[in-house]
Amino acid sequence: MYLSKEAKQELFEKYGSGKNDTGSTEGQIALFTKRIAHISKHLKGNQKDFNSERALVSLVGKRRRLLDYLMKKDIMRYREIVKDLGLRK
């Protein structure tokens, strides 16, 4: 796997409320962002990998839905996570 268990825990610790808090919205958004970057890098060298392309589109949609939820729930947390991850919106 491209992301080890320790790397995931570090990611959740940085963006969630703890290393075992895998269900937090911010942690999930950060994980999806990491996976999107990994798949995008893969697709640059493998343009005809349509299964990975479909997975990428699915992940982007999931991340968008989580960001929309977070924006409705708490706008300050939304702005903070977008700024930290360097997302456009």
C-alpha positions as CSV (number, residue, x, y, z in Angstrom):
1,M,0.0,0.0,0.0
2,Y,1.2,3.5,-0.8
3,L,0.4,4.8,2.7
4,S,1.6,2.9,5.8
5,K,-0.3,2.5,9.0
6,E,2.0,5.0,10.8
7,A,1.6,7.5,8.0
8,K,-2.2,7.3,8.3
9,Q,-2.1,7.7,12.0
10,E,0.1,10.7,11.6
11,L,-2.4,12.2,9.1
12,F,-5.3,11.6,11.4
13,E,-3.4,13.0,14.4
14,K,-2.6,16.2,12.5
15,Y,-6.1,16.8,11.1
16,G,-8.3,14.9,13.4
17,S,-8.6,15.0,17.2
18,G,-6.2,12.0,17.7
19,K,-4.4,9.2,15.9
20,N,-7.3,6.8,16.4
21,D,-10.0,9.4,15.3
22,T,-10.4,8.0,11.8
23,G,-14.0,9.0,11.4
24,S,-13.6,12.8,11.8
25,T,-14.6,14.8,8.8
26,E,-11.2,16.6,8.6
27,G,-9.3,13.4,8.8
28,Q,-11.3,11.8,6.0
29,I,-10.9,14.9,3.8
30,A,-7.1,14.8,4.4
31,L,-6.9,11.1,3.6
32,F,-9.0,11.5,0.4
33,T,-6.7,14.4,-0.6
34,K,-3.6,12.2,-0.1
35,R,-5.2,9.4,-2.1
36,I,-6.3,11.8,-4.9
37,A,-2.7,13.1,-5.2
38,H,-1.4,9.5,-5.4
39,I,-3.8,8.4,-8.0
40,S,-3.2,11.6,-10.0
41,K,0.5,10.9,-10.0
42,H,-0.2,7.4,-11.2
43,L,-2.4,8.5,-14.0
44,K,0.2,10.9,-15.4
45,G,2.3,7.8,-16.4
46,N,-0.6,5.5,-17.2
47,Q,-3.2,7.5,-19.2
48,K,-5.1,4.4,-20.3
49,D,-5.8,3.1,-16.8
50,F,-9.5,3.9,-16.8
51,N,-10.3,2.0,-13.6
52,S,-8.0,4.3,-11.6
53,E,-9.5,7.3,-13.4
54,R,-12.9,6.2,-12.3
55,A,-11.7,5.7,-8.7
56,L,-10.2,9.2,-8.9
57,V,-13.5,10.8,-9.9
58,S,-15.3,8.9,-7.2
59,L,-12.8,10.1,-4.5
60,V,-13.1,13.7,-5.7
61,G,-16.9,13.4,-5.4
62,K,-16.7,12.0,-1.9
63,R,-14.2,14.7,-0.8
64,R,-16.5,17.4,-2.3
65,R,-19.5,16.0,-0.4
66,L,-17.6,16.0,2.9
67,L,-16.4,19.5,2.3
68,D,-20.0,20.6,1.6
69,Y,-21.1,19.0,4.8
70,L,-18.3,20.6,6.8
71,M,-19.1,24.0,5.3
72,K,-22.8,23.7,6.4
73,K,-21.8,22.4,9.8
74,D,-18.9,24.7,10.8
75,I,-17.6,27.3,8.3
76,M,-14.5,28.0,10.4
77,R,-13.3,24.4,10.4
78,Y,-14.0,24.3,6.7
79,R,-11.9,27.3,6.0
80,E,-9.1,25.9,8.1
81,I,-9.0,22.5,6.4
82,V,-9.1,24.1,2.9
83,K,-6.2,26.4,3.9
84,D,-4.2,23.6,5.4
85,L,-4.6,21.2,2.5
86,G,-4.2,23.9,-0.1
87,L,-7.5,23.2,-1.8
88,R,-8.8,25.8,-4.2
89,K,-12.2,26.5,-2.9
